[in-house]
């Protein structure tokens, strides 16, 4: 997607502070963090929402979860814990239409948000 900000980050058109990268996954620090540690984990393949993941792309979800394990260890939060958030579609508050996971940590989190 030409206008997708995450695709531009993946292609190096927009700088980011990378914390993890492999051939299919990228993780970088959020520029407007909601916690002391706020990392976005994305597939390099453009998929707009979680509902658009097809059977042949399911392996990307496994790769993302493996990357999150590595990032948690790298950040030293594997024992203290973290929150993982994924939004799907406009009503959820998804602002960038490229699937992504917010990894939040570094402070004691309050109860989950229920609308």
N, C-alpha and C positions, 0 to 999 in steps of 0.2 A: 504494500500500500504506500503510495507516494506521499500522502499527507499524514501518515501515522507517526506520531512522535517517537514511539518505541522502535519502529522500523528505522527511523533516522538515527537513533542511538545505536542500534545494532550495526548499521552501515558506517558509523563513525562521523556522520554529518553533524551530530550534536554530541558534545562531550558528556561523559558520565564518570563517576567514581566507581569503577568496577570492583567487585569483591569476589566474583567467581565467573569463570567463562570456560565453556567447552565448545565442541563443534555444533551443538544444538540448543544450548541453554546459556542465558546471560543473567547475571545478578548484579545490581548496582544500588548505591545509596539513593534514597528518595531525596529530592531537593527541598521538600517541605515536610520534614519528618514529624511524625505524630508520637514518637518515642525516641529515647536516646539511640537505640538501634532501630532503623527503619530501612529495610532492604526490599527492593522489588525483584522478583524472580520471574523471568519470562522465557518462553520458547523463542528461538530465532525465527521460526516459521510464523508467518502472520496467520493467526486464527482470531477472529473478532471476539467471540464469546465462548464460554464453556459449553454452550449448547451446540456449537459448530464443530466440536471435536468429533472426528469420525473414527471408525474402528482402526484404520491404519495409523492414526495419529495417537492412539491410546498409549503407546510406548513413551510418548513425550511426558505424560503425567508421571510415569514411573521415574523418568530421568529428572524431572523437576523435584520429586520427593527425595531422590538420592542427593541432588544438589543441595536441597534444604538441610539434610543431615550434615553434609560437609560444611556448609556455611555456619550452622549452629556450633559445630565443634571449633571451627576457625575463629568465631566470635566469642567463644567461651561461655555460651549460653545453653549448652546441651543439658546441663543439670538444673540450672535455675529456671529454665523454661522460656517459652516465647508464645506469641499468638500469631496464627496464620489466617489471613483473610483473603477471600476471593469473592469478587462481586460479579454478577452476570446480568448484563443488560441495563438499560437506562433507569428503570425503577429501583434497582439495587444501589444506584449511585455510581455505577461504572462510568468513569469519565473518559478513559482511553480505551477505545474498542480494539484491544489486543489483549488476549488473556494474560493475566498477571496475578501474582500472589504477593501480598504484603506480609513480610516477616517483621514483627514488632517485638522488641525486647529491651532490656536494660533498666526496667523499673517494674515495680509491682503493679500489675494491671487490675483495674476494677472489674466488676461483673460484666459479663457480655452485654452488649446493647440489644435490647428487644424493642421493636417498634410498637 
